[in-house]
Amino acid sequence: MFITIDNIRYAVVTRGTGKPVICLHGFAENISTWEFVQLEHCQMVLVDLIGHGDSDKPEVLESYRLPVLLRQLNKLIQYLGHPKYALMGYSMGGRLALAYALAYSQEVTRLILESSSYGECDALNKAKRRENDVWLASAIRENGIEWFSRYWSGLELFASQSRLPQAIRNKISERRLLNSPHALANTLLGSGQGIYPCLKRQITYLSMPVLYINGEYDDKYRNIGEEFEQLNPGIRREIIRDVGHNTHIENPRLFNEVVNSWLSN
């Protein structure tokens, strides 16, 4: 279905029945990334974030800023009639989910973060990340989406995906190639890690049950997961063995087991 919020059309797919779980995909992904995720006794609400998938891809940068994204997402969820719901986000979607859960804590019953960050907190690192986001946004506009797909798939972060079956790798590549250069560039500039706020201290304020998932080979996010666990004793952390950054694609069976077990408690 398509839902229009503040003149922005969002693509939404619902799957299953039960308690709602809002699912937010990663950068340059779309709702089909959740193809192999099966949550028991839940209604999965899959949302194409602005600039991705079949949702609108406005040219105006302001539409991609974090406060706008959070406000429109809340309006969308309320439109669907969900006063209480769980939230699950992968990578970029996890960053949005974290900020959203802090902003709308009275509505979010559970929070699942997969390979997600609380933002850059060191001023120098943040400046470097912002500089890289600006460079990448410019490079995408100049070189096009095929260049981006090659560049993004070549990152060390996704090295473990080389072991996936060719059919799965083809699907990942197809999703990346469906993106529009201006939309990815605006996403980086409007809500990328270089501009995303440091939410490290706020993690202690999360009152809902939180599950943090990361892959064994994803060193950066394994360390971040340890920090989440230390900052808030209510956070449960699970490491999916023998996979990297995208655990729900690299081992959907174990991902489903971990999430379903946690949701059932």
ChimeraX commands (.cxc) that place a marker at each C-alpha (Angstrom):
marker #1 position 0.00,0.00,0.00 radius 0.5
marker #1 position 0.96,3.65,-0.31 radius 0.5
marker #1 position 0.44,6.14,2.51 radius 0.5
marker #1 position 0.96,9.88,2.02 radius 0.5
marker #1 position 2.37,11.81,4.97 radius 0.5
marker #1 position 3.10,15.53,4.60 radius 0.5
marker #1 position 2.95,15.16,0.79 radius 0.5
marker #1 position 5.51,12.32,0.86 radius 0.5
marker #1 position 4.27,8.95,-0.41 radius 0.5
marker #1 position 5.55,5.98,1.58 radius 0.5
marker #1 position 5.42,2.36,0.41 radius 0.5
marker #1 position 4.32,0.00,3.18 radius 0.5
marker #1 position 3.81,-3.77,3.22 radius 0.5
marker #1 position 2.29,-5.71,6.11 radius 0.5
marker #1 position 2.98,-9.39,6.66 radius 0.5
marker #1 position 1.57,-11.79,9.23 radius 0.5
marker #1 position -0.83,-11.23,12.10 radius 0.5
marker #1 position -0.33,-10.34,15.73 radius 0.5
marker #1 position 1.50,-7.61,17.60 radius 0.5
marker #1 position 2.94,-5.01,15.22 radius 0.5
marker #1 position 6.69,-4.78,14.58 radius 0.5
marker #1 position 7.79,-1.79,12.48 radius 0.5
marker #1 position 10.81,-2.79,10.34 radius 0.5
marker #1 position 13.33,-0.23,9.05 radius 0.5
marker #1 position 15.88,-1.25,6.41 radius 0.5
marker #1 position 19.45,-0.08,5.89 radius 0.5
marker #1 position 21.05,2.44,3.54 radius 0.5
marker #1 position 20.49,1.72,-0.18 radius 0.5
marker #1 position 18.15,-1.15,0.79 radius 0.5
marker #1 position 14.36,-1.50,0.71 radius 0.5
marker #1 position 11.64,-3.62,2.29 radius 0.5
marker #1 position 12.59,-6.73,0.31 radius 0.5
marker #1 position 15.65,-7.06,2.56 radius 0.5
marker #1 position 13.29,-8.68,5.11 radius 0.5
marker #1 position 12.28,-11.43,2.67 radius 0.5
marker #1 position 13.61,-14.26,4.82 radius 0.5
marker #1 position 12.71,-12.81,8.23 radius 0.5
marker #1 position 9.73,-14.55,9.82 radius 0.5
marker #1 position 8.46,-13.23,13.16 radius 0.5
marker #1 position 6.00,-15.51,14.93 radius 0.5
marker #1 position 2.68,-14.12,16.19 radius 0.5
marker #1 position 3.60,-10.68,14.84 radius 0.5
marker #1 position 2.47,-8.38,12.08 radius 0.5
marker #1 position 5.59,-7.13,10.35 radius 0.5
marker #1 position 5.10,-3.59,9.05 radius 0.5
marker #1 position 7.73,-3.07,6.36 radius 0.5
marker #1 position 8.43,0.55,5.42 radius 0.5
marker #1 position 10.43,1.87,2.49 radius 0.5
marker #1 position 12.18,4.86,4.03 radius 0.5
marker #1 position 12.15,8.17,2.18 radius 0.5
marker #1 position 14.45,8.10,-0.85 radius 0.5
marker #1 position 14.39,4.29,-0.97 radius 0.5
marker #1 position 12.40,1.54,-2.65 radius 0.5
marker #1 position 8.99,2.63,-3.87 radius 0.5
marker #1 position 8.70,5.58,-1.49 radius 0.5
marker #1 position 9.08,9.12,-2.79 radius 0.5
marker #1 position 12.54,10.46,-3.55 radius 0.5
marker #1 position 12.24,14.25,-3.24 radius 0.5
marker #1 position 14.97,16.50,-4.55 radius 0.5
marker #1 position 14.80,18.79,-1.50 radius 0.5
marker #1 position 17.41,17.97,1.14 radius 0.5
marker #1 position 15.20,19.14,4.03 radius 0.5
marker #1 position 12.92,16.11,3.52 radius 0.5
marker #1 position 15.77,13.77,4.53 radius 0.5
marker #1 position 16.68,15.39,7.85 radius 0.5
marker #1 position 16.34,13.26,10.97 radius 0.5
marker #1 position 13.61,15.29,12.75 radius 0.5
marker #1 position 11.49,15.17,9.58 radius 0.5
marker #1 position 12.00,11.42,9.17 radius 0.5
marker #1 position 11.05,10.70,12.78 radius 0.5
marker #1 position 7.96,12.90,12.70 radius 0.5
marker #1 position 6.67,11.42,9.44 radius 0.5
marker #1 position 7.35,7.87,10.58 radius 0.5
marker #1 position 5.30,8.48,13.72 radius 0.5
marker #1 position 2.44,9.94,11.68 radius 0.5
marker #1 position 2.58,6.90,9.39 radius 0.5
marker #1 position 2.42,4.44,12.29 radius 0.5
marker #1 position -0.46,6.33,13.89 radius 0.5
marker #1 position -2.27,6.32,10.54 radius 0.5
marker #1 position -1.98,2.53,10.54 radius 0.5
marker #1 position -3.69,2.47,13.93 radius 0.5
marker #1 position -0.86,1.19,16.14 radius 0.5
marker #1 position -0.76,3.01,19.51 radius 0.5
marker #1 position 1.82,0.50,20.81 radius 0.5
marker #1 position 4.36,-1.43,18.74 radius 0.5
marker #1 position 7.84,-2.93,18.61 radius 0.5
marker #1 position 10.52,-1.40,16.40 radius 0.5
marker #1 position 13.27,-3.23,14.50 radius 0.5
marker #1 position 16.02,-1.55,12.48 radius 0.5
marker #1 position 19.10,-2.69,10.59 radius 0.5
marker #1 position 22.20,-0.46,10.29 radius 0.5
marker #1 position 20.91,2.95,9.13 radius 0.5
marker #1 position 17.40,1.79,10.02 radius 0.5
marker #1 position 18.70,0.91,13.47 radius 0.5
marker #1 position 20.05,4.42,13.96 radius 0.5
marker #1 position 16.63,5.78,13.04 radius 0.5
marker #1 position 14.95,3.25,15.32 radius 0.5
marker #1 position 17.16,4.28,18.26 radius 0.5
marker #1 position 16.42,7.99,17.79 radius 0.5
marker #1 position 12.75,7.20,17.28 radius 0.5
marker #1 position 12.51,5.06,20.44 radius 0.5
marker #1 position 14.02,7.91,22.47 radius 0.5
marker #1 position 11.59,10.42,20.95 radius 0.5
marker #1 position 8.47,8.22,21.26 radius 0.5
marker #1 position 9.36,6.00,24.21 radius 0.5
marker #1 position 5.76,5.93,25.43 radius 0.5
marker #1 position 4.71,4.11,22.25 radius 0.5
marker #1 position 7.60,1.69,21.60 radius 0.5
marker #1 position 7.15,-1.55,23.55 radius 0.5
marker #1 position 10.34,-3.29,22.36 radius 0.5
marker #1 position 13.40,-2.27,20.36 radius 0.5
marker #1 position 15.54,-4.52,18.14 radius 0.5
marker #1 position 18.79,-3.04,16.83 radius 0.5
marker #1 position 20.80,-4.99,14.26 radius 0.5
marker #1 position 24.36,-3.75,13.60 radius 0.5
marker #1 position 23.43,-0.23,14.68 radius 0.5
marker #1 position 25.33,2.76,16.00 radius 0.5
marker #1 position 24.50,5.46,18.56 radius 0.5
marker #1 position 26.29,8.00,16.37 radius 0.5
marker #1 position 29.78,9.46,16.28 radius 0.5
marker #1 position 30.63,11.19,19.57 radius 0.5
marker #1 position 34.26,12.18,19.11 radius 0.5
marker #1 position 34.41,15.59,17.42 radius 0.5
marker #1 position 37.33,14.69,15.15 radius 0.5
marker #1 position 35.79,11.37,14.06 radius 0.5
marker #1 position 32.46,13.07,13.47 radius 0.5
marker #1 position 34.10,15.71,11.27 radius 0.5
marker #1 position 35.90,12.99,9.28 radius 0.5
marker #1 position 32.67,11.05,8.86 radius 0.5
marker #1 position 30.85,14.17,7.73 radius 0.5
marker #1 position 33.61,14.86,5.22 radius 0.5
marker #1 position 33.34,11.30,3.91 radius 0.5
marker #1 position 29.55,11.55,3.63 radius 0.5
marker #1 position 29.89,14.76,1.61 radius 0.5
marker #1 position 32.50,13.11,-0.64 radius 0.5
marker #1 position 30.38,10.00,-1.18 radius 0.5
marker #1 position 27.24,12.02,-1.87 radius 0.5
marker #1 position 29.12,14.00,-4.52 radius 0.5
marker #1 position 30.68,10.85,-5.99 radius 0.5
marker #1 position 27.29,9.14,-6.30 radius 0.5
marker #1 position 25.81,12.13,-8.11 radius 0.5
marker #1 position 28.79,12.35,-10.45 radius 0.5
marker #1 position 29.44,8.67,-11.15 radius 0.5
marker #1 position 25.96,7.15,-10.99 radius 0.5
marker #1 position 24.30,4.23,-9.28 radius 0.5
marker #1 position 26.32,1.45,-10.95 radius 0.5
marker #1 position 29.53,3.00,-9.61 radius 0.5
marker #1 position 27.95,3.25,-6.16 radius 0.5
marker #1 position 26.89,-0.41,-6.23 radius 0.5
marker #1 position 30.44,-1.53,-7.02 radius 0.5
marker #1 position 31.92,0.80,-4.40 radius 0.5
marker #1 position 29.45,-0.17,-1.65 radius 0.5
marker #1 position 29.69,-3.92,-2.23 radius 0.5
marker #1 position 33.48,-3.64,-2.08 radius 0.5
marker #1 position 33.52,-2.24,1.46 radius 0.5
marker #1 position 35.19,-4.41,4.10 radius 0.5
marker #1 position 31.94,-4.18,6.07 radius 0.5
marker #1 position 30.30,-6.52,3.54 radius 0.5
marker #1 position 33.26,-8.83,2.84 radius 0.5
marker #1 position 31.57,-11.85,4.45 radius 0.5
marker #1 position 28.72,-11.61,1.92 radius 0.5
marker #1 position 31.07,-13.00,-0.73 radius 0.5
marker #1 position 30.28,-16.44,0.70 radius 0.5
marker #1 position 26.56,-16.10,0.10 radius 0.5
marker #1 position 24.92,-18.04,-2.76 radius 0.5
marker #1 position 25.10,-16.16,-6.06 radius 0.5
marker #1 position 21.31,-15.81,-6.18 radius 0.5
marker #1 position 21.28,-13.95,-2.86 radius 0.5
marker #1 position 24.18,-11.71,-3.90 radius 0.5
marker #1 position 22.31,-10.92,-7.10 radius 0.5
marker #1 position 19.27,-9.80,-5.11 radius 0.5
marker #1 position 21.41,-7.53,-2.91 radius 0.5
marker #1 position 22.98,-6.01,-6.03 radius 0.5
marker #1 position 19.56,-5.54,-7.68 radius 0.5
marker #1 position 18.28,-3.65,-4.64 radius 0.5
marker #1 position 21.26,-1.28,-4.71 radius 0.5
marker #1 position 20.88,-0.66,-8.43 radius 0.5
marker #1 position 17.24,0.39,-7.96 radius 0.5
marker #1 position 18.33,3.48,-6.02 radius 0.5
marker #1 position 18.46,7.04,-7.38 radius 0.5
marker #1 position 21.74,8.99,-7.03 radius 0.5
marker #1 position 20.11,12.17,-5.71 radius 0.5
marker #1 position 18.12,10.24,-3.09 radius 0.5
marker #1 position 21.16,8.40,-1.72 radius 0.5
marker #1 position 23.16,11.64,-1.72 radius 0.5
marker #1 position 20.40,13.45,0.17 radius 0.5
marker #1 position 20.16,10.60,2.67 radius 0.5
marker #1 position 23.87,10.89,3.43 radius 0.5
marker #1 position 23.73,14.67,3.76 radius 0.5
marker #1 position 20.44,14.85,5.64 radius 0.5
marker #1 position 20.67,12.01,8.14 radius 0.5
marker #1 position 23.98,10.17,7.60 radius 0.5
marker #1 position 26.36,9.34,10.42 radius 0.5
marker #1 position 28.28,12.57,9.86 radius 0.5
marker #1 position 25.25,14.63,10.90 radius 0.5
marker #1 position 23.46,12.13,13.15 radius 0.5
marker #1 position 23.59,13.22,16.82 radius 0.5
marker #1 position 25.61,11.38,19.47 radius 0.5
marker #1 position 23.00,9.40,21.45 radius 0.5
marker #1 position 25.42,7.43,23.62 radius 0.5
marker #1 position 24.35,9.01,26.90 radius 0.5
marker #1 position 20.66,8.63,26.07 radius 0.5
marker #1 position 21.01,4.84,25.83 radius 0.5
marker #1 position 20.80,4.72,29.61 radius 0.5
marker #1 position 17.30,6.22,29.36 radius 0.5
marker #1 position 15.84,3.45,27.21 radius 0.5
marker #1 position 13.14,1.93,29.39 radius 0.5
marker #1 position 11.69,-0.65,26.99 radius 0.5
marker #1 position 13.32,-4.09,26.50 radius 0.5
marker #1 position 16.13,-3.81,23.93 radius 0.5
marker #1 position 17.80,-6.53,21.86 radius 0.5
marker #1 position 21.10,-5.71,20.15 radius 0.5
marker #1 position 22.25,-8.12,17.41 radius 0.5
marker #1 position 25.52,-8.15,15.48 radius 0.5
marker #1 position 27.63,-10.55,13.48 radius 0.5
marker #1 position 30.74,-12.34,14.74 radius 0.5
marker #1 position 32.94,-10.94,11.95 radius 0.5
marker #1 position 31.66,-7.35,12.25 radius 0.5
marker #1 position 34.38,-6.04,14.58 radius 0.5
marker #1 position 33.22,-2.42,14.67 radius 0.5
marker #1 position 29.65,-3.21,15.58 radius 0.5
marker #1 position 30.61,-6.03,17.90 radius 0.5
marker #1 position 32.46,-3.41,19.96 radius 0.5
marker #1 position 29.52,-1.01,19.73 radius 0.5
marker #1 position 27.23,-3.81,20.90 radius 0.5
marker #1 position 29.42,-4.29,23.97 radius 0.5
marker #1 position 29.05,-0.59,24.74 radius 0.5
marker #1 position 25.26,-0.75,24.44 radius 0.5
marker #1 position 25.25,-3.65,26.88 radius 0.5
marker #1 position 27.46,-1.81,29.36 radius 0.5
marker #1 position 25.52,1.44,29.14 radius 0.5
marker #1 position 22.16,-0.12,29.91 radius 0.5
marker #1 position 21.83,-3.38,31.88 radius 0.5
marker #1 position 18.38,-3.90,30.39 radius 0.5
marker #1 position 19.85,-4.46,26.93 radius 0.5
marker #1 position 20.26,-8.05,25.79 radius 0.5
marker #1 position 23.00,-8.70,23.26 radius 0.5
marker #1 position 23.25,-11.59,20.81 radius 0.5
marker #1 position 26.10,-12.38,18.42 radius 0.5
marker #1 position 25.22,-14.34,15.29 radius 0.5
marker #1 position 28.13,-16.65,14.59 radius 0.5
marker #1 position 30.00,-16.92,11.29 radius 0.5
marker #1 position 28.42,-13.81,9.69 radius 0.5
marker #1 position 29.24,-10.13,9.20 radius 0.5
marker #1 position 27.26,-6.89,9.18 radius 0.5
marker #1 position 23.93,-8.01,7.72 radius 0.5
marker #1 position 22.99,-10.90,9.98 radius 0.5
marker #1 position 19.38,-11.27,8.80 radius 0.5
marker #1 position 20.54,-11.96,5.23 radius 0.5
marker #1 position 23.72,-13.90,5.97 radius 0.5
marker #1 position 22.01,-16.29,8.40 radius 0.5
marker #1 position 18.23,-15.70,8.48 radius 0.5
marker #1 position 17.58,-18.97,10.32 radius 0.5
marker #1 position 19.64,-17.97,13.36 radius 0.5
marker #1 position 18.39,-14.38,13.17 radius 0.5
marker #1 position 14.79,-15.61,13.27 radius 0.5
marker #1 position 15.54,-17.94,16.19 radius 0.5
marker #1 position 17.17,-15.18,18.24 radius 0.5
marker #1 position 14.46,-12.58,17.61 radius 0.5
marker #1 position 11.51,-14.93,18.04 radius 0.5
marker #1 position 12.92,-16.32,21.29 radius 0.5
marker #1 position 13.40,-12.81,22.66 radius 0.5
marker #1 position 9.96,-11.62,21.57 radius 0.5
marker #1 position 8.30,-14.60,23.23 radius 0.5
marker #1 position 9.71,-13.74,26.68 radius 0.5
marker link #1:1,2 radius 0.2
marker link #1:2,3 radius 0.2
marker link #1:3,4 radius 0.2
marker link #1:4,5 radius 0.2
marker link #1:5,6 radius 0.2
marker link #1:6,7 radius 0.2
marker link #1:7,8 radius 0.2
marker link #1:8,9 radius 0.2
marker link #1:9,10 radius 0.2
marker link #1:10,11 radius 0.2
marker link #1:11,12 radius 0.2
marker link #1:12,13 radius 0.2
marker link #1:13,14 radius 0.2
marker link #1:14,15 radius 0.2
marker link #1:15,16 radius 0.2
marker link #1:16,17 radius 0.2
marker link #1:17,18 radius 0.2
marker link #1:18,19 radius 0.2
marker link #1:19,20 radius 0.2
marker link #1:20,21 radius 0.2
marker link #1:21,22 radius 0.2
marker link #1:22,23 radius 0.2
marker link #1:23,24 radius 0.2
marker link #1:24,25 radius 0.2
marker link #1:25,26 radius 0.2
marker link #1:26,27 radius 0.2
marker link #1:27,28 radius 0.2
marker link #1:28,29 radius 0.2
marker link #1:29,30 radius 0.2
marker link #1:30,31 radius 0.2
marker link #1:31,32 radius 0.2
marker link #1:32,33 radius 0.2
marker link #1:33,34 radius 0.2
marker link #1:34,35 radius 0.2
marker link #1:35,36 radius 0.2
marker link #1:36,37 radius 0.2
marker link #1:37,38 radius 0.2
marker link #1:38,39 radius 0.2
marker link #1:39,40 radius 0.2
marker link #1:40,41 radius 0.2
marker link #1:41,42 radius 0.2
marker link #1:42,43 radius 0.2
marker link #1:43,44 radius 0.2
marker link #1:44,45 radius 0.2
marker link #1:45,46 radius 0.2
marker link #1:46,47 radius 0.2
marker link #1:47,48 radius 0.2
marker link #1:48,49 radius 0.2
marker link #1:49,50 radius 0.2
marker link #1:50,51 radius 0.2
marker link #1:51,52 radius 0.2
marker link #1:52,53 radius 0.2
marker link #1:53,54 radius 0.2
marker link #1:54,55 radius 0.2
marker link #1:55,56 radius 0.2
marker link #1:56,57 radius 0.2
marker link #1:57,58 radius 0.2
marker link #1:58,59 radius 0.2
marker link #1:59,60 radius 0.2
marker link #1:60,61 radius 0.2
marker link #1:61,62 radius 0.2
marker link #1:62,63 radius 0.2
marker link #1:63,64 radius 0.2
marker link #1:64,65 radius 0.2
marker link #1:65,66 radius 0.2
marker link #1:66,67 radius 0.2
marker link #1:67,68 radius 0.2
marker link #1:68,69 radius 0.2
marker link #1:69,70 radius 0.2
marker link #1:70,71 radius 0.2
marker link #1:71,72 radius 0.2
marker link #1:72,73 radius 0.2
marker link #1:73,74 radius 0.2
marker link #1:74,75 radius 0.2
marker link #1:75,76 radius 0.2
marker link #1:76,77 radius 0.2
marker link #1:77,78 radius 0.2
marker link #1:78,79 radius 0.2
marker link #1:79,80 radius 0.2
marker link #1:80,81 radius 0.2
marker link #1:81,82 radius 0.2
marker link #1:82,83 radius 0.2
marker link #1:83,84 radius 0.2
marker link #1:84,85 radius 0.2
marker link #1:85,86 radius 0.2
marker link #1:86,87 radius 0.2
marker link #1:87,88 radius 0.2
marker link #1:88,89 radius 0.2
marker link #1:89,90 radius 0.2
marker link #1:90,91 radius 0.2
marker link #1:91,92 radius 0.2
marker link #1:92,93 radius 0.2
marker link #1:93,94 radius 0.2
marker link #1:94,95 radius 0.2
marker link #1:95,96 radius 0.2
marker link #1:96,97 radius 0.2
marker link #1:97,98 radius 0.2
marker link #1:98,99 radius 0.2
marker link #1:99,100 radius 0.2
marker link #1:100,101 radius 0.2
marker link #1:101,102 radius 0.2
marker link #1:102,103 radius 0.2
marker link #1:103,104 radius 0.2
marker link #1:104,105 radius 0.2
marker link #1:105,106 radius 0.2
marker link #1:106,107 radius 0.2
marker link #1:107,108 radius 0.2
marker link #1:108,109 radius 0.2
marker link #1:109,110 radius 0.2
marker link #1:110,111 radius 0.2
marker link #1:111,112 radius 0.2
marker link #1:112,113 radius 0.2
marker link #1:113,114 radius 0.2
marker link #1:114,115 radius 0.2
marker link #1:115,116 radius 0.2
marker link #1:116,117 radius 0.2
marker link #1:117,118 radius 0.2
marker link #1:118,119 radius 0.2
marker link #1:119,120 radius 0.2
marker link #1:120,121 radius 0.2
marker link #1:121,122 radius 0.2
marker link #1:122,123 radius 0.2
marker link #1:123,124 radius 0.2
marker link #1:124,125 radius 0.2
marker link #1:125,126 radius 0.2
marker link #1:126,127 radius 0.2
marker link #1:127,128 radius 0.2
marker link #1:128,129 radius 0.2
marker link #1:129,130 radius 0.2
marker link #1:130,131 radius 0.2
marker link #1:131,132 radius 0.2
marker link #1:132,133 radius 0.2
marker link #1:133,134 radius 0.2
marker link #1:134,135 radius 0.2
marker link #1:135,136 radius 0.2
marker link #1:136,137 radius 0.2
marker link #1:137,138 radius 0.2
marker link #1:138,139 radius 0.2
marker link #1:139,140 radius 0.2
marker link #1:140,141 radius 0.2
marker link #1:141,142 radius 0.2
marker link #1:142,143 radius 0.2
marker link #1:143,144 radius 0.2
marker link #1:144,145 radius 0.2
marker link #1:145,146 radius 0.2
marker link #1:146,147 radius 0.2
marker link #1:147,148 radius 0.2
marker link #1:148,149 radius 0.2
marker link #1:149,150 radius 0.2
marker link #1:150,151 radius 0.2
marker link #1:151,152 radius 0.2
marker link #1:152,153 radius 0.2
marker link #1:153,154 radius 0.2
marker link #1:154,155 radius 0.2
marker link #1:155,156 radius 0.2
marker link #1:156,157 radius 0.2
marker link #1:157,158 radius 0.2
marker link #1:158,159 radius 0.2
marker link #1:159,160 radius 0.2
marker link #1:160,161 radius 0.2
marker link #1:161,162 radius 0.2
marker link #1:162,163 radius 0.2
marker link #1:163,164 radius 0.2
marker link #1:164,165 radius 0.2
marker link #1:165,166 radius 0.2
marker link #1:166,167 radius 0.2
marker link #1:167,168 radius 0.2
marker link #1:168,169 radius 0.2
marker link #1:169,170 radius 0.2
marker link #1:170,171 radius 0.2
marker link #1:171,172 radius 0.2
marker link #1:172,173 radius 0.2
marker link #1:173,174 radius 0.2
marker link #1:174,175 radius 0.2
marker link #1:175,176 radius 0.2
marker link #1:176,177 radius 0.2
marker link #1:177,178 radius 0.2
marker link #1:178,179 radius 0.2
marker link #1:179,180 radius 0.2
marker link #1:180,181 radius 0.2
marker link #1:181,182 radius 0.2
marker link #1:182,183 radius 0.2
marker link #1:183,184 radius 0.2
marker link #1:184,185 radius 0.2
marker link #1:185,186 radius 0.2
marker link #1:186,187 radius 0.2
marker link #1:187,188 radius 0.2
marker link #1:188,189 radius 0.2
marker link #1:189,190 radius 0.2
marker link #1:190,191 radius 0.2
marker link #1:191,192 radius 0.2
marker link #1:192,193 radius 0.2
marker link #1:193,194 radius 0.2
marker link #1:194,195 radius 0.2
marker link #1:195,196 radius 0.2
marker link #1:196,197 radius 0.2
marker link #1:197,198 radius 0.2
marker link #1:198,199 radius 0.2
marker link #1:199,200 radius 0.2
marker link #1:200,201 radius 0.2
marker link #1:201,202 radius 0.2
marker link #1:202,203 radius 0.2
marker link #1:203,204 radius 0.2
marker link #1:204,205 radius 0.2
marker link #1:205,206 radius 0.2
marker link #1:206,207 radius 0.2
marker link #1:207,208 radius 0.2
marker link #1:208,209 radius 0.2
marker link #1:209,210 radius 0.2
marker link #1:210,211 radius 0.2
marker link #1:211,212 radius 0.2
marker link #1:212,213 radius 0.2
marker link #1:213,214 radius 0.2
marker link #1:214,215 radius 0.2
marker link #1:215,216 radius 0.2
marker link #1:216,217 radius 0.2
marker link #1:217,218 radius 0.2
marker link #1:218,219 radius 0.2
marker link #1:219,220 radius 0.2
marker link #1:220,221 radius 0.2
marker link #1:221,222 radius 0.2
marker link #1:222,223 radius 0.2
marker link #1:223,224 radius 0.2
marker link #1:224,225 radius 0.2
marker link #1:225,226 radius 0.2
marker link #1:226,227 radius 0.2
marker link #1:227,228 radius 0.2
marker link #1:228,229 radius 0.2
marker link #1:229,230 radius 0.2
marker link #1:230,231 radius 0.2
marker link #1:231,232 radius 0.2
marker link #1:232,233 radius 0.2
marker link #1:233,234 radius 0.2
marker link #1:234,235 radius 0.2
marker link #1:235,236 radius 0.2
marker link #1:236,237 radius 0.2
marker link #1:237,238 radius 0.2
marker link #1:238,239 radius 0.2
marker link #1:239,240 radius 0.2
marker link #1:240,241 radius 0.2
marker link #1:241,242 radius 0.2
marker link #1:242,243 radius 0.2
marker link #1:243,244 radius 0.2
marker link #1:244,245 radius 0.2
marker link #1:245,246 radius 0.2
marker link #1:246,247 radius 0.2
marker link #1:247,248 radius 0.2
marker link #1:248,249 radius 0.2
marker link #1:249,250 radius 0.2
marker link #1:250,251 radius 0.2
marker link #1:251,252 radius 0.2
marker link #1:252,253 radius 0.2
marker link #1:253,254 radius 0.2
marker link #1:254,255 radius 0.2
marker link #1:255,256 radius 0.2
marker link #1:256,257 radius 0.2
marker link #1:257,258 radius 0.2
marker link #1:258,259 radius 0.2
marker link #1:259,260 radius 0.2
marker link #1:260,261 radius 0.2
marker link #1:261,262 radius 0.2
marker link #1:262,263 radius 0.2
marker link #1:263,264 radius 0.2
marker link #1:264,265 radius 0.2
view
